[in-house]
């Protein structure tokens, strides 16, 4: 979908560039962009001929401005689409980073709980061994503490 939009935008840009190149005035003619009047208008009153030739130039300039505005609007639309895709990609990346951090925290909490249970079972076993060595037969007959009992 995005590739089709990009292809359409590129073809419009190429077409607009080709039209703008054919509508340009001659390179040796200077044109006032605001008034559409050629510079160097004769002062002897033959300005009517110059005004007649400047009307097509003014139309060409107006067409070139319109095509440039269209090209700018198209470029803006393409850039907006690309920016929205970039923003979506960044949001997905941030979501995955947060998800990964949460998984790491869960794993660390489980590991801490298991380590604490093992340490508590070892403490209970040492107490049991101490009691057995000091004549408590009940402690000698009892099974060794299980780590799972301390989770």
N, C-alpha and C positions, 0 to 999 in steps of 0.2 A: 504494500500500500504506500509506504513512504517512498519506495524506489520509483513508483509510478508518478507520484507527485513531483519528485525531483526531476524525472525525465521530462514531464510536461513543462516544468518551470525552465529547464535548460533550453528546450526547444523554443519557448516563447522569448527567452533572452536572446537567442541567436537570431530569431526572426526580427525582433525589434531592433537589434543592432544592424541588420542588413538594410531594413527600411530607413533607419536613421542615416546610414551612410549615403544612400541614394538621394535623400532629401536635403543634404547639406549644400549650402551655397558654395560658389567657387572659392578656391583658397585665396585668390588675390582680391576678393571683395570683402571689405569690412562692413559689418552690419551692426547697427545699434539695436541691441536686443530689446530695449524697452519700446522704442518707437517704430522699429522696423524700417528705418530710413538709412540709406547708404551714406557713409561718410564722404565728404568731398562733393556735396551737391553744388552744381554750378550756380553762381550768383547772377547769371545773365537772364534768369527767367525760364530756363529750360528744365525746371524742376519737375514739370509734369511728366516728362519721360522717365526721370529718375524715380518718381513716385509710382509710376506704372510698373516699373521693373522691381521696385521694392515691395510691392504687394505680394507677389509670389514668394519673395524672400521671407517676408513676415509670416506668410502661411507656412513656409517650410520650417521657420524657427518655432512657430507654435506647434507644429507637428512633432518636431524634435523634442520640445519640452514635454509634450504629452507622452511621447514614447519613453522619455527618460523617467517621467513620473510613474508610468506603468511598470517600467523595469525596476524602479525603486520599490514600488508596492509589492511586486512579485518577489524581489529579493528579501524584503521584510517578512513576507508570508513564509518563505522557505526557512529563513533564520528563526522565525517564531516556532515553526514545526520542529526544527532541529533542537532548539532550546528546550521545548517541552519534552522531547524524547530524552535529552540529556538529564533533565530534572527527574524524569521517571526512573532512569537508570541509577541516578544518585540515591533516590529514595529507596530503591530495591537494595542497593549496596548497603546503605545504613541499616535497613531492616535485617539483612543477613548478619551484619556485624553485631547488632544487638542480640540477635538470636544465638549467635556463637558465644558471646560473652555470658549469656544466661546459662547455656549448656556447661560452660567451664565452671561457673559458680555452683551449679547443681552437682557436678562431679566432685568439686573440691569439698562441698559440704558432706557428701556421702563418704568421701575418703576420710575426712576428719571424724565423722561419726564412727566409722569402722575402726579407725586407729584408737579412738577413745575406748571403744568396747573391748578391743584387744588388751589395752593397758589395764582396764578394770578387771578383766578376766585373769590377767597375770597377777594382779595384786591379790585377788581372791585366792588364787592357787598358792601364792607364797604364804598367805595366812593359814591356808589349810595345811601346808607342809609344816609350818611352824607348830601348829596345834598338834599334828601327828607326832612330831619329834618330841613334844613335851608331854606325851602320854595320853592324849585324847584319842581313843580308839575309834570313836564315831567319825572324826575327821579323817582317819586313815582309811576307813571303809567307804567314805563318800567318793563319788566319781569326780574327776577333774572338772572344774568350771568350763562351760562352753562359751565361746565368744558370742554366739548368737543370742544367748540369754541376756547379754548386756547391751544389745542394740536398742 
